[in-house]
Each structure stands twice: as C-alpha cells, then as structure tokens.
Amino acid sequence: MRVLVTGWSSFQDGEATAGDVLSMDAVSDSLIKAGIAVDVAWSPGLRPDGLRLECTDPNAYTHLLFVCGPVHGRQVQQLHERFACCRRIAVGVSIVVPNDSAVTGFHEVIARDAAGITAHRDLAAGPHCAQVPVVGVVLAHTQPEYGNRQRHDDVHATLTSWLGRQDCGLVLFDTRLDGRDWRFPRTPDQLESIIKRLDMVVTSRMHGLVLALKNGVPALAVDPIAEGAKVSAQAAVWGWPAVVAADTLTEADLDHWWSWCRAAEGQAQAGRCARNASQETLVALLLQSITEF
C-alpha cells in the first residue's frame, strides 16, 4: 500500500493556505504513524523542492487522498481521470454540489461539512505549530526633503528580500493614524498596543524605532538616508546599537543585528531604553524658550 496525499496546495496554480497545509500534514502524519507509506504532492510555488503532482506516477500508488477545501472544478475532475487506477478518497472537505462529478468521482468522501450531515472539526485543528518570533515591519515612505540622499528603494529591496527568508511571523504596520480607514489605528494607544505585543520591530522609519524602544521592544533599524539622518540620530540618543546605514547595508549586518535583538543582550538593552524613555530634555528647552521670551 502506498498513498499519495493531495489537495488544493498540490495544484501548480492552486492557492496554498495554512489550513490546507496543516490538514495535509495531519493526514500524512497519521498515516505514517500507522505504518503506511505516504508521499505528499506540493505546488512548486509553495515548496519548490517538493514532490510535484504532475511528476508522480499514478501506478506507484494504491490510494489517492484529496484533503481539505471545497470539492469542485476541473482540476479535481482531472485527478479522477489521471489516477483512475487508485482508490480515491476525499477527506476533510466541503461538499457544495453533491452531484458534481468532482465529488462523485471519489470512491469515498469523508466530509467536514455538507448538506444533511453533522459537521466535523476541520483537520487543521490537529497539528500544533512551533512558535516563531512575531516581528513588526514599518517602512519609511519617500522623504523628498532629503533630496538625492534618499536610498529608500535600494534599502527596502534589500530589507524585504532578506525578511522574506527569516523564520518569523511578519506583521506589516504603519505609524500613520487614520480614523476613516479600518486598516490603520485611530489613536496612539491603539498603535502602541500593537507594538507592545511584538517580539521585535524591523524599521526604516524613525518613529518605528522610537516607539519600539519606548515600549521595550528590540528594533533593528535601517537608516534610508545616505550619510545618516534622523533614524541614526535617534539610535545614538537612545544608545541603541542595532542601526544600519544605507551606505553600508549588507545582509550580513542584518543577520548580526537580528541575532543580537533576539538574544538576551538585545532584550535587556531594550528594557533599559523603556525604563529611561523621556522627552524631558526637549520639553525643558521649550519651556525655557517660552518663559525667556
């Protein structure tokens, strides 16, 4: 007996969702524990080095399992044609049109929901995922006041490419407040409540750095202005070393400061910054200016 596990995440142009992948993992892990030989087919967009559905030999398998998602459409129908020699089972799926040939082509359907049946808990509820750091990302917009010293495009190209290879949960946010657009916080309280729940911030924006340190969250900052500007100035004022200049930005620098921010030293330094956070110097200068007028 040898089983091929497929799903929407197996199709070359199929959409891969976390629920699909977790469900396929749940099924394949259970079969392996039962001593059954299993292969899992993946979309090349999701796992480029994985087994591709179109490269499989149907005659090598006794069973084809289609896991998760709605059962409908030409792609599912083609599975019945190509894997006609296999016993075909759909599990953890939704049945919308019971007499659809995509549905009736299976020898057995173990549905999670369908008209007239008791719904079952989705397969994605089974596997427990490893915890990874949650990292907020806030990038500076163009800043015309700096003229040809701006390096935003180059900095962000390097930074986002590097971020895409890190094992973490990325949360893109902005320091802009907007009472009309639900995607943005309306108040500083709402914004800082988001930041406080992060493990780390990666930013090219000055207030991304300042608000992270104010709340004791380590920040890897990149100054997008050649020769340094307000991001570098704030890092110096706070005594915060994890800042990289646009002129010298390399992925090796990002790797170094990423590790430092995640380590105990970076965590402790961020905590000290939070305890020492104050705007008293500027306020004192303001009061002095006003009273001396």
Buried (B, 14 or more C-beta within 10 A) or exposed (E): EEBBBBBBBBBEEBEBBEBBBBBBBBBBEEBEEEEBEBBBBBBBEBBEEBBBBEEBEBEEBBBBBBBBBBBBEEBBBBBBEBBEEBBBBBBBBBBBBEEBEBBEBBEEBEBBBBEEEEEEEBBBEBEEEEEEBEBBBBBBEEBEEBEEBBBBEEBBEBBBEBBEEBEBEBBEBBBEEEEEEEEBBEEEEEBBEBBBEBBBBBBBBBBBBBBBBBBBBBBBBBBBBBEBBBBBEBBEEBEBBBBBBBEEBEEEBBEBBBEBBBEEEBBEBBBBBBEEBEEEEEEEEEEEEEEEE
